[in-house]
């Protein structure tokens, strides 16, 4: 039987006490409280702080502040550090276990949680502690809350320092059970705790407290020669107040009622008399109020009310106050401060482990792929001087911007993923290393998939996803514009063109002067009219009803032919962009280590037909060859990579088929990482303020969002034959006309050229001036038409004016027409100021 239990029984049975001060530990409380409840004897404890032992009986009084009260300031410190996850270390006892549910609730109120709970046995060995510490060291969490006894703390923190966890990047918070007894620890233990934060109830300074502490120290030294000097700490104050409260309650009751004078002759060890003064004494205790050493003493429901808490920092050989916490105002920099000031809400000059003044966060090891496909995304190089890895790229800048947008500083370093021979690992292998906690995070073009979510946590996507296929653009031959129609249809159409022209000429020849003239003009009109009708550009007036009927039917045929040709040609230019996919017997490719390998196998592609690539140039080479020549017919990749690839080869490749929806790219972190939520919020923030768009513009220059069109554009090469034909015919016609002109005016040209007194420039001007004069043959034709009264080619008779006209039967020495007195009708539009004609003023 434990000594405390036997002592309690002896006090109740033999001494027959009216009240008991104790027990000192929470583990002893349950049995002792049961005896007090059974005998109606008040049990008063000034050191059992476990919240679970209350309330069990009205005869138990906790003249102390329970551990439940200190979870508030602990949660406030975690919130102040802007951390969302902590590790709880507590001893395996009622004292250690009982705080857990209260701490969980308090952390939940500040959007934080206990990610790992380490339970340390009271008699734990050094090896057990080290093993547990090394396990926690591999975790990404850097804030530890320690709730253990001072004796166990003296062993634990020595092992914490041995494990290398009292360095920069860690934060340790201890509860009042350790902080109040810090003075009792050995100096080397306090030295190992340098930078630890702790909380304990705040005791206001007073003359009464100071004088009491001095008397107690003097008495303690007299009674304990050679014992290390002790402090009149928190438990001493609570013990003093408990004694005063009990004395005042006893004075009120005055023990008018006595316990039965009958001696207990029972042999049953637990058969104890019931106290008659206990109920009165318990009632008096609940009503006692007085000014204790730490302020007003008042019990509420059998325990002390919670008070303000000090936030202390272990520095040197002692502690220093860096702030206080109140239930109403939270963290304050100092007592009696103006809480309206923003600076009043900050802790003062905290020194963390490793003599750091920066809020601790473990330096993250961020893995990056050694080869991400495009150096624009991720580029890993070596510093020629230090041989250290240099990482840059679009995704790297994006990650840097996101981490900088966090409301707290997170140190990190980039570590390339590579095998022992220096080659790049697959993406799934990279992420598995994050799961195995070799890396804290990973940055790259990692697509969020269900399989990967089993072993890492992704942030919200920072780039769009989607799988698309890239194929080579097949060049068309120069006669591709003839492909919409079969040869038989082309021949039939040409025959119909000529036949329609002949029929219209026959029907109009006797009635329409536009269809009359020399034989050459007849042949031209026969071919000219039907071909011009294709573009609805003919201007000749049709006067025969039969011809009009033929033309109406012909125009309908032209409309159908034109529409069919246009639609067929358009379909041929765009149809390949809408192909559903690649034949499964062809070889296809994708990025090495990508999830697309599994995707293609699920689509029915044989594994032997799937080629994987690390280099963009290798993809270009094999796509250029094609599947039949040892290459691949198509390359499957995610949308951002496809757009960047097409921007590098804009006229060589294109995407076909629809884009298969997938999740986008996200930053990968360890499972349960506290950073995932905050980084996701930062991604949203930078997306809304267009910061990510600015980074994308700087690196990609709109290559990601504005990739090349999937539709093939018509090029000059496609129309080379057509343009060659029309250009050739035009040129030939021009050459024939110029040859005819020079031949017809050869005498004039020879005279100009043979004149040695003129310069070359004067000769050229003379020839051009002669070319600008009217052709006599064209003039006679116009005259004949006007006299005949036939309409012009626009269908409207031209008005005429009577002018004197030359007979035009001879030329002067300059080749001009010699005018003679003769009147004729000349169309108004042919009268020019440059003509050698005498205009008659009266008609």
C-alpha positions in Angstrom: 0.0 0.0 0.0 1.5 3.4 -0.9 2.7 5.5 1.9 0.3 8.4 1.2 -2.7 6.0 1.4 -1.6 4.4 4.6 -0.9 7.8 6.1 -4.3 9.0 5.1 -6.0 6.0 6.8 -3.9 6.6 9.9 -5.0 10.2 10.1 -8.6 9.3 9.7 -8.7 6.3 11.9 -6.2 7.0 14.6 -5.8 10.7 14.7 -9.4 11.4 13.6 -8.5 14.6 11.9 -11.2 17.1 10.6 -9.4 18.0 7.4 -6.4 16.8 5.4 -4.0 18.9 3.3 -2.8 16.8 0.4 -2.2 14.8 -1.7 0.8 16.3 -3.4 0.4 14.4 -6.7 -2.5 14.0 -9.0 -1.9 10.2 -9.2 -2.6 9.9 -5.4 -5.7 11.9 -5.5 -8.4 9.4 -6.6 -8.1 7.1 -3.6 -7.6 9.9 -1.0 -10.5 11.9 -2.3 -12.7 8.7 -2.1 -11.8 8.3 1.6 -12.5 12.0 2.3 -15.9 11.7 0.6 -16.7 8.6 2.6 -15.9 10.2 5.9 -17.0 13.8 5.1 -13.5 15.0 5.7 -12.4 17.9 3.4 -9.3 17.1 1.4 -7.3 20.2 0.4 -4.6 20.0 -2.3 -2.2 22.8 -3.3 -0.2 20.8 -5.8 -2.5 18.3 -7.6 -3.2 20.3 -10.8 -4.8 17.6 -13.0 -8.2 18.9 -14.2 -9.6 15.3 -14.4 -9.8 14.9 -10.6 -12.4 17.7 -10.4 -15.3 17.5 -9.7 -15.7 14.2 -7.9 -16.9 15.2 -4.5 -17.7 18.5 -2.7 -15.1 17.5 0.0 -12.2 17.9 -2.4 -10.7 21.5 -2.6 -8.1 22.4 -5.2 -6.4 25.5 -3.8 -4.4 25.7 -7.0 -4.9 26.6 -10.6 -5.5 23.4 -12.7 -3.5 22.5 -15.8 -6.7 23.3 -17.9 -6.0 27.0 -17.3 -2.6 27.0 -18.9 -3.6 25.6 -22.3 -4.9 29.0 -23.2 -1.6 30.8 -23.1 0.1 27.8 -24.8 -2.3 28.0 -27.7 -1.8 31.8 -27.8 2.0 31.3 -28.2 1.4 28.7 -31.0 -0.8 31.2 -32.7 1.7 34.0 -32.2 4.3 31.8 -34.0 1.8 31.3 -36.8 2.1 27.5 -36.6 -0.7 25.1 -37.2 0.8 21.9 -35.9 2.7 21.0 -32.7 4.1 17.9 -31.1 3.0 17.2 -27.5 5.4 15.4 -25.2 3.9 14.4 -21.9 4.7 11.8 -19.2 2.7 8.6 -18.9 0.7 9.5 -15.8 -2.6 11.1 -14.8 -0.8 14.4 -14.6 0.6 14.0 -18.1 -2.4 12.4 -19.8 -5.1 14.7 -18.5 -4.0 17.8 -20.3 -4.3 16.3 -23.8 -8.0 16.9 -24.5 -7.9 20.4 -23.1 -4.9 21.3 -25.2 -6.5 19.8 -28.3 -9.6 22.0 -27.9 -7.5 25.1 -27.2 -5.3 24.6 -30.3 -8.4 23.9 -32.4 -9.7 27.4 -31.4 -6.5 28.9 -33.0 -6.6 26.6 -36.1 -3.8 24.4 -34.9 -3.6 20.8 -33.8 -1.4 18.2 -32.2 0.1 16.3 -35.0 2.1 13.8 -32.9 1.8 12.8 -29.3 4.9 11.4 -27.6 4.3 9.6 -24.3 7.3 9.3 -22.1 7.2 6.8 -19.2 8.1 8.2 -15.8 11.0 5.7 -15.6 12.0 6.0 -19.3 15.6 5.1 -20.1 18.0 7.4 -22.0 17.8 5.1 -25.0 14.0 5.3 -25.2 14.1 9.1 -25.0 16.8 9.3 -27.8 14.9 7.0 -30.0 11.7 9.0 -29.6 13.5 12.3 -30.2 15.2 11.1 -33.4 11.8 10.0 -34.6 10.4 13.4 -34.0 13.4 15.0 -35.5 12.5 13.6 -38.9 9.1 15.3 -38.8 8.5 18.7 -40.4 7.1 20.1 -37.2 9.3 22.4 -35.2 7.2 23.4 -32.2 7.1 21.1 -29.1 4.9 21.4 -26.1 6.3 19.6 -23.0 4.1 18.7 -20.0 6.2 16.6 -17.7 7.4 16.7 -14.1 10.6 18.6 -13.3 12.5 15.4 -12.4 11.7 13.9 -15.8 12.5 17.2 -17.6 16.0 17.2 -16.2 16.7 14.0 -18.1 14.7 14.8 -21.2 16.3 18.1 -22.1 19.8 16.7 -21.8 18.8 14.2 -24.4 17.2 16.9 -26.5 20.5 18.7 -26.7 22.3 15.4 -27.4 19.9 14.7 -30.3 20.7 18.1 -31.8 17.2 19.5 -31.3 18.2 22.5 -29.2 19.5 24.4 -32.2 18.1 27.0 -34.6 14.8 26.0 -36.1 13.2 24.5 -33.0 10.8 26.0 -30.4 10.1 24.4 -27.0 7.3 25.3 -24.7 7.0 23.9 -21.2 4.2 24.1 -18.8 4.2 25.5 -15.3 5.1 22.2 -13.7 8.7 22.6 -15.1 8.8 26.4 -15.2 8.0 27.0 -11.6 10.7 24.5 -10.4 13.3 25.7 -12.9 15.5 26.9 -10.0 15.6 23.3 -8.6 17.2 21.9 -11.7 21.0 21.4 -12.1 22.9 24.2 -13.8 23.9 21.9 -16.8 20.2 21.1 -17.3 19.3 24.8 -17.3 22.1 25.4 -19.8 20.7 22.7 -22.0 17.3 24.5 -21.9 18.6 27.7 -23.3 15.9 29.3 -25.4 13.0 27.3 -24.0 9.7 29.2 -23.5 7.4 28.5 -20.5 4.2 29.6 -18.9 3.2 29.8 -15.3 0.5 31.7 -13.3 1.5 35.3 -12.7 2.2 36.3 -9.1 1.9 40.1 -8.5 4.7 41.6 -6.4 3.7 42.7 -2.9 5.3 43.5 0.4 3.5 40.6 2.0 4.9 38.1 -0.5 8.4 39.5 -0.2 8.5 39.4 3.6 7.0 35.9 3.7 9.5 34.6 1.2 12.5 36.0 3.2 11.3 34.4 6.4 10.7 31.1 4.7 14.2 31.0 3.1 15.8 31.8 6.4 13.9 29.0 8.1 14.6 26.6 5.3 18.3 27.3 5.5 18.4 26.8 9.2 16.5 23.4 9.0 18.4 22.1 5.9 22.1 22.7 6.3 24.0 21.9 3.1 20.9 21.6 1.0 20.9 23.7 -2.2 19.1 27.0 -1.8 15.4 26.8 -2.7 12.9 29.4 -3.9 9.6 30.2 -2.3 7.8 29.3 -5.5 4.3 28.9 -6.8 3.6 25.8 -4.8 4.8 27.4 -1.6 2.4 30.3 -2.2 -0.5 27.9 -2.8 0.4 25.9 0.3 0.5 29.1 2.4 -2.9 30.2 1.1 -4.3 26.7 1.7 -3.2 26.8 5.4 -4.7 30.2 5.9 -8.0 29.2 4.2 -8.3 26.1 6.4 -7.4 28.0 9.5 -10.0 30.7 8.8 -12.7 28.1 8.0 -11.9 26.2 11.3 -12.1 29.5 13.2 -15.6 30.0 11.8 -16.8 26.5 12.7 -15.0 26.7 16.1 -15.3 22.8 16.4 -18.5 23.0 18.5 -19.5 19.5 17.2 -17.0 16.8 18.1 -16.4 13.5 16.4 -17.9 10.5 18.2 -15.8 9.5 21.3 -16.3 5.9 20.5 -13.1 4.2 19.5 -13.2 2.2 16.4 -12.8 -1.5 17.4 -13.4 -2.8 13.9 -10.7 -4.9 12.4 -11.6 -3.7 8.9 -8.8 -1.4 7.8 -11.1 0.9 5.7 -13.9 1.1 8.4 -13.5 4.8 9.4 -15.8 7.0 11.5 -17.8 9.7 9.7 -16.8 13.3 10.7 -19.6 15.4 12.1 -17.7 18.7 11.6 -16.7 17.9 8.0 -19.9 19.3 6.3 -19.6 22.6 8.3 -15.9 22.9 7.6 -16.4 22.2 3.9 -19.1 24.9 3.7 -16.9 27.4 5.5 -14.0 26.7 3.1 -16.2 27.5 0.1 -17.0 30.9 1.6 -13.6 31.9 2.7 -12.1 35.0 1.0 -9.0 36.8 2.0 -5.9 38.6 0.5 -3.4 35.8 -0.1 0.2 36.0 -1.2 -0.8 36.0 -4.9 -3.9 38.2 -4.6 -7.4 37.6 -3.6 -8.1 34.0 -2.5 -11.5 32.8 -3.6 -12.7 29.3 -4.4 -15.2 28.8 -7.2 -16.8 25.4 -7.3 -14.0 24.0 -5.1 -11.0 25.4 -7.0 -9.1 28.6 -7.6 -10.2 30.8 -10.5 -7.7 31.1 -13.4 -5.5 34.1 -13.5 -3.0 35.9 -15.7 0.0 33.9 -16.9 3.6 34.9 -17.4 5.4 33.9 -20.6 9.0 33.3 -19.7 12.2 32.6 -21.6 15.0 30.5 -20.3 18.2 32.6 -20.7 21.5 32.0 -19.0 21.0 30.6 -15.6 17.5 31.7 -15.1 14.4 33.0 -16.7 13.2 36.3 -18.1 9.6 37.5 -18.7 8.9 38.3 -22.3 5.2 38.8 -22.0 2.0 38.0 -20.2 -1.3 36.4 -21.2 -4.8 37.4 -20.0 -8.1 35.6 -20.7 -9.6 38.8 -22.2 -6.7 40.4 -24.1 -4.5 37.5 -25.0 -0.7 38.1 -25.3 0.6 41.4 -24.0 4.2 42.6 -24.0 4.2 43.7 -20.4 2.0 44.3 -17.4 -0.2 47.5 -17.2 0.4 48.1 -20.9 -1.8 50.1 -23.2 -3.6 47.3 -25.1 -4.7 49.6 -27.9 -1.1 49.8 -29.2 -0.1 47.2 -31.8 3.3 46.8 -30.2 1.6 45.7 -26.9 0.5 42.5 -28.6 4.0 41.3 -29.2 6.4 39.3 -27.1 9.7 41.0 -26.1 13.1 39.9 -27.3 12.7 36.2 -27.4 15.9 34.2 -27.7 15.2 30.8 -29.3 17.5 27.7 -29.2 20.7 28.3 -31.1 20.7 32.0 -29.9 18.2 32.7 -32.8 15.8 35.7 -32.6 13.8 34.5 -35.6 10.6 32.5 -35.1 11.8 28.9 -35.4 11.1 26.8 -38.4 13.0 23.8 -39.6 14.9 24.5 -42.8 13.0 22.6 -45.5 14.7 20.3 -47.9 12.9 21.0 -51.2 13.5 18.5 -53.9 13.5 19.5 -57.5 13.8 17.3 -60.6 17.2 17.2 -62.1 15.7 17.4 -65.6 12.2 18.8 -65.9 12.1 18.7 -69.7 12.3 22.4 -70.3 14.8 24.7 -68.6 12.2 27.4 -68.6 10.3 25.4 -65.9 13.2 24.1 -63.8 16.9 24.4 -64.5 19.5 22.7 -62.3 23.1 23.8 -62.7 26.4 23.9 -60.9 28.2 26.9 -59.6 31.7 26.6 -61.2 33.4 28.1 -58.2 31.7 26.4 -55.3 30.3 23.3 -57.2 27.0 23.9 -55.4 23.7 23.4 -57.1 22.0 26.4 -58.7 18.3 26.1 -59.3 16.2 28.5 -61.4 13.1 28.5 -63.6 9.5 29.4 -63.8 8.3 27.0 -61.1 11.2 27.9 -58.8 10.3 31.6 -59.0 6.7 30.8 -58.4 7.6 28.7 -55.3 9.8 31.5 -54.0 7.0 34.0 -54.5 4.5 31.8 -52.7 6.8 31.2 -49.7 7.6 34.9 -49.5 3.8 35.6 -49.3 3.4 33.4 -46.2 2.7 35.4 -43.0 5.9 33.9 -41.4 9.5 33.2 -42.5 10.2 29.6 -43.6 13.8 28.8 -44.4 14.3 26.2 -47.2 16.9 24.9 -49.6 16.6 23.2 -53.0 18.0 19.7 -53.4 18.1 18.1 -56.8 16.6 14.6 -57.1 19.2 12.3 -58.7 20.5 8.8 -58.5 24.0 7.7 -57.6 25.0 7.9 -61.3 23.7 11.5 -61.5 20.6 10.7 -63.6 17.2 12.0 -62.9 14.6 10.0 -61.0 11.0 9.4 -62.0 8.5 11.7 -60.6 6.8 9.0 -58.6 10.1 8.0 -57.1 10.8 11.7 -56.2 7.5 12.0 -54.4 8.1 8.7 -52.6 11.2 10.2 -51.1 9.0 13.0 -49.8 6.8 10.3 -48.2 9.9 8.7 -46.7 10.7 12.1 -45.2 14.0 12.4 -47.0 12.7 15.6 -48.4 10.2 18.0 -46.8 8.7 19.2 -50.1 9.0 18.9 -53.9 8.7 21.5 -56.6 8.2 20.8 -60.3 5.6 19.9 -62.9 3.9 17.4 -60.6 0.4 16.7 -61.7 -2.0 16.0 -58.8 -3.3 12.4 -59.0 -5.2 10.1 -56.7 -2.3 7.7 -56.5 0.2 10.4 -55.5 -2.2 11.7 -52.8 -1.8 8.5 -51.0 1.7 9.4 -49.9 2.1 13.2 -50.3 -0.2 16.3 -49.8 -0.5 18.7 -52.6 -1.3 22.4 -52.4 -3.9 24.0 -54.6 -2.8 23.8 -58.3 -0.7 26.8 -59.4 -0.8 25.8 -63.1 -3.5 24.2 -65.3 -3.4 20.5 -66.2 -4.8 18.4 -69.0 -3.2 15.7 -71.3 -2.9 16.4 -75.0 -1.1 14.8 -78.0 1.5 16.4 -80.2 1.9 15.2 -83.8 4.0 16.3 -86.8 2.4 18.6 -89.4 2.3 16.8 -92.7 3.2 19.0 -95.6 0.7 19.1 -98.5 1.8 19.0 -102.1 1.6 22.2 -104.2 -1.5 20.9 -106.0 -3.5 20.3 -102.9 -6.2 22.9 -103.9 -7.3 20.4 -106.6 -8.0 17.6 -104.1 -11.5 18.6 -103.2 -12.8 17.4 -106.6 -12.0 14.2 -108.4 -10.4 14.3 -111.8 -13.6 13.3 -113.6 -15.5 16.1 -111.8 -12.8 18.7 -112.8 -13.0 17.6 -116.4 -16.8 17.6 -116.4 -16.9 21.0 -114.8 -14.4 22.4 -117.4 -16.5 21.0 -120.3 -19.6 22.4 -118.8 -17.9 25.8 -118.5 -17.1 25.8 -122.2 -20.4 24.4 -123.3 -22.3 27.1 -121.3 -20.1 29.8 -122.9 -20.8 28.5 -126.4 -24.5 28.3 -125.9 -24.8 31.8 -124.4 -22.7 33.2 -127.3 -24.9 31.6 -129.9 -28.0 32.8 -128.3 -26.7 36.4 -127.9 -24.7 36.8 -131.1 -27.4 38.1 -133.3 -29.0 40.3 -130.7 -26.2 41.7 -128.5 -23.3 43.8 -129.9 -21.2 42.8 -126.9 -21.0 39.4 -128.4 -20.1 40.6 -131.8 -16.7 41.4 -133.2 -13.7 39.6 -134.7 -13.3 35.9 -134.1 -10.7 36.4 -131.4 -13.2 38.4 -129.4 -15.8 35.7 -129.8 -13.5 33.0 -128.4 -12.6 35.3 -125.5 -16.2 36.0 -124.7 -17.1 32.3 -124.7 -14.4 31.6 -122.1 -14.7 34.9 -120.2 -18.4 34.8 -119.3 -18.7 31.4 -117.6 -15.4 31.8 -115.7 -16.3 35.3 -114.4 -19.6 33.9 -113.2 -17.8 31.9 -110.6 -17.1 35.1 -108.7 -20.3 36.8 -110.0 -18.3 39.5 -111.7 -19.7 39.4 -115.3 -21.1 42.8 -116.5 -22.4 41.9 -120.0 -26.1 42.5 -120.5 -28.1 39.5 -121.5 -31.0 40.4 -123.9 -32.3 37.0 -125.0 -34.8 35.3 -122.7 -33.5 31.9 -123.6 -30.0 33.0 -122.7 -31.3 34.4 -119.5 -32.8 31.0 -118.6 -29.5 29.3 -119.3 -27.6 31.9 -117.2 -30.0 31.4 -114.2 -29.5 27.6 -114.3 -25.8 28.1 -114.7 -25.5 30.5 -111.7 -27.2 27.9 -109.5 -24.7 25.2 -110.7 -21.9 27.7 -109.9 -23.3 28.3 -106.5 -23.4 24.6 -105.7 -19.9 24.0 -107.1 -18.5 26.9 -105.2 -20.0 26.0 -101.9 -19.0 22.3 -102.2 -15.4 23.2 -103.1 -15.1 25.7 -100.2 -16.5 23.3 -97.6 -14.4 20.4 -98.8 -11.2 22.4 -98.9 -11.9 23.8 -95.4 -12.6 20.4 -94.0 -9.3 19.1 -95.4 -7.4 21.9 -93.7 -8.9 21.3 -90.3 -10.0 17.7 -90.1 -6.7 16.3 -88.9 -6.8 18.6 -85.9 -10.0 16.9 -84.8 -8.8 13.3 -85.0 -9.7 11.4 -81.8 -6.3 9.9 -81.1 -3.5 7.7 -82.3 -3.8 4.2 -83.6 -2.7 1.8 -80.8 -0.3 -0.1 -83.1 1.8 3.0 -83.6 4.6 4.0 -81.3 3.9 6.9 -79.0 5.9 8.8 -76.4 5.7 10.6 -73.1 8.0 12.1 -70.5 10.1 9.6 -68.5 8.7 8.9 -65.1 5.4 10.6 -65.9 2.0 9.4 -64.8 1.0 9.4 -68.5 2.7 6.0 -68.9 0.0 4.4 -66.8 -2.6 6.5 -68.5 -1.6 5.2 -72.0 -1.6 1.7 -70.8 -5.1 2.2 -69.5 -6.0 3.5 -72.9 -5.0 0.2 -74.5 -1.4 1.0 -75.6 1.0 -1.9 -75.2 3.9 -1.1 -72.9 6.4 -1.9 -75.6 4.8 0.8 -77.8 5.3 3.5 -75.3 8.6 5.4 -75.5 9.8 7.6 -72.7 12.0 10.7 -73.0 14.2 13.0 -70.9 15.3 15.4 -73.6 13.1 17.7 -75.7 15.5 17.3 -78.6 15.0 13.5 -78.5 11.3 14.1 -78.7 11.8 16.4 -81.7 14.0 13.8 -83.5 11.7 10.9 -83.1 8.5 12.8 -83.9 10.2 14.0 -87.1 10.9 10.4 -88.1 7.5 9.0 -87.4 6.5 5.6 -86.2 7.3 3.8 -89.5 10.9 5.1 -89.5 11.8 4.1 -85.9 10.4 7.2 -84.2 6.9 7.9 -82.7 3.7 9.0 -84.2 2.6 11.2 -81.3 3.9 12.6 -78.0 1.5 12.7 -75.0 2.2 15.4 -72.5 0.5 17.9 -70.1 -0.9 21.1 -71.6 1.7 23.6 -70.3 4.5 21.4 -71.6 2.7 21.0 -74.9 2.3 24.7 -75.4 5.9 25.4 -74.6 7.0 22.6 -77.0 4.9 24.0 -79.8 6.3 27.5 -79.2 9.8 26.1 -79.8 8.7 24.3 -83.1 5.7 26.5 -84.2 5.5 25.3 -87.8 6.5 21.8 -87.3 4.1 20.3 -84.8 0.6 20.7 -83.6 -1.8 19.2 -81.1 -4.7 17.0 -82.2 -7.8 15.7 -80.5 -9.4 17.0 -77.4 -7.5 17.7 -74.2 -8.2 15.1 -71.5 -9.0 16.8 -68.2 -6.6 16.3 -65.3 -5.7 18.2 -62.1 -3.1 20.9 -62.5 0.4 21.2 -61.0 0.8 21.5 -57.3 3.6 21.8 -54.8 4.1 18.5 -52.9 4.6 18.3 -49.1 4.8 15.5 -46.6 1.6 14.0 -45.4 0.1 16.2 -42.7 2.4 19.1 -43.3 1.2 22.3 -41.6 2.4 24.3 -44.6 -0.1 22.9 -47.2 -3.0 25.0 -46.1 -0.9 28.2 -45.8 0.8 27.7 -49.1 -2.5 27.0 -50.8 -3.8 30.3 -49.4 -0.7 32.1 -50.7 -1.3 30.6 -54.2 -4.8 32.0 -54.2 -3.6 35.3 -53.0 -0.9 35.6 -55.6 -3.3 34.5 -58.3 -5.8 37.1 -57.4 -3.3 40.0 -57.4 -1.8 38.7 -60.7 1.6 38.2 -59.2 1.8 34.6 -60.6 0.8 36.0 -64.0 3.7 38.4 -63.9 6.1 35.6 -63.2 4.6 33.6 -66.0 4.9 36.5 -68.4 8.6 37.0 -67.5 9.5 33.4 -68.1 7.1 32.2 -70.7 6.2 35.4 -72.7 2.6 34.0 -73.1 3.8 30.7 -74.4 1.8 28.7 -71.8 -1.6 30.5 -72.3 -1.2 31.3 -76.0 0.2 28.3 -77.6 0.2 27.8 -81.4 -3.2 27.1 -83.0 -4.0 23.5 -83.5 -5.5 24.2 -87.0 -3.1 24.2 -89.9 -2.8 27.6 -91.6 -2.6 28.0 -95.4 0.9 28.9 -96.5 2.3 30.4 -99.7 3.7 26.9 -100.6 0.2 25.5 -100.7 -0.8 28.0 -103.3 2.5 28.1 -105.2 1.1 26.3 -108.3 -2.1 28.4 -108.4 -0.2 31.7 -108.0 2.4 30.5 -110.5 -0.2 29.9 -113.1 -2.0 33.2 -112.7 1.3 35.0 -112.4 2.7 33.3 -115.5 -0.4 34.0 -117.6 -0.4 37.6 -116.6 3.2 38.0 -117.4 2.9 36.3 -120.8 -0.1 38.5 -121.6 1.9 41.6 -120.7 4.9 40.4 -122.7 2.7 39.7 -125.8 1.1 43.1 -125.5 4.4 44.9 -125.2 5.9 43.0 -128.1 2.9 43.9 -130.2 3.1 47.5 -129.3 6.8 47.8 -130.1 6.3 45.9 -133.3 3.4 48.2 -134.4 5.3 51.3 -133.5 8.8 50.1 -134.6 9.5 53.1 -136.9 8.8 55.6 -134.2 10.9 53.7 -131.6 13.8 53.3 -134.0 13.8 57.1 -134.7 13.9 57.9 -131.0 16.6 55.4 -130.2 18.8 56.4 -133.2 18.6 60.1 -132.2 22.1 60.5 -130.6 21.5 64.1 -129.5 18.9 63.0 -126.9 19.8 61.5 -123.5 18.5 58.1 -122.4 16.1 59.7 -120.0 14.6 61.9 -122.8 14.3 58.9 -125.1 12.4 56.9 -122.4 10.1 59.9 -121.8 9.3 60.2 -125.5 8.4 56.5 -125.8 6.1 56.7 -122.7 4.4 59.8 -124.1 3.8 58.1 -127.4 2.4 55.1 -125.4 -0.1 57.4 -123.7 -1.8 58.4 -127.0 -5.0 56.7 -128.2 -4.8 53.6 -130.4 -6.4 54.4 -133.7 -7.9 51.0 -134.1 -9.6 51.3 -130.7 -11.0 54.7 -131.7 -12.5 53.5 -135.0 -14.1 50.6 -133.1 -15.7 53.0 -130.6 -16.9 55.2 -133.4 -18.6 52.4 -135.1 -20.3 51.2 -132.0 -21.7 54.7 -131.2 -23.0 55.2 -134.7 -24.6 51.9 -134.6 -26.4 52.8 -131.4 -25.3 49.6 -129.6 -24.9 49.7 -125.8 -21.5 49.7 -124.1 -20.3 46.9 -122.0 -22.0 48.3 -118.9 -25.3 48.1 -120.7 -25.9 51.9 -120.9 -25.6 53.8 -124.2 -23.0 56.4 -124.0 -24.0 60.0 -124.7 -22.1 61.6 -127.7 -20.9 65.0 -128.7 -20.4 66.3 -132.2 -16.8 67.1 -132.8 -14.6 67.5 -135.8 -12.7 64.3 -136.4 -9.8 63.5 -138.6 -10.1 60.9 -141.2 -7.2 59.2 -139.4 -5.7 57.9 -142.7 -2.3 59.3 -142.2 0.3 60.1 -139.5 2.5 63.1 -139.2 6.2 62.9 -138.8 5.8 62.3 -135.0 3.4 59.5 -135.5 0.4 61.6 -134.4 -2.9 61.6 -136.2 -3.4 64.5 -138.5 -6.8 66.1 -138.0 -9.1 67.0 -141.0 -12.4 68.8 -141.1 -15.1 66.2 -140.7 -17.9 65.8 -138.2 -18.6 62.6 -136.3 -20.3 61.5 -133.1 -17.6 60.9 -130.5 -18.5 59.5 -127.0 -18.1 62.1 -124.3 -15.8 59.8 -122.2 -13.3 59.7 -125.1 -12.8 63.5 -125.2 -9.6 64.5 -123.6 -7.6 67.8 -123.5 -4.6 66.0 -124.8 -6.4 64.8 -128.0 -5.5 66.7 -131.2 -9.2 67.6 -131.8 -10.9 70.9 -132.3 -14.0 71.0 -130.2 -17.0 72.8 -131.8 -18.7 75.0 -129.3 -22.1 74.6 -130.9 -23.7 71.3 -131.6 
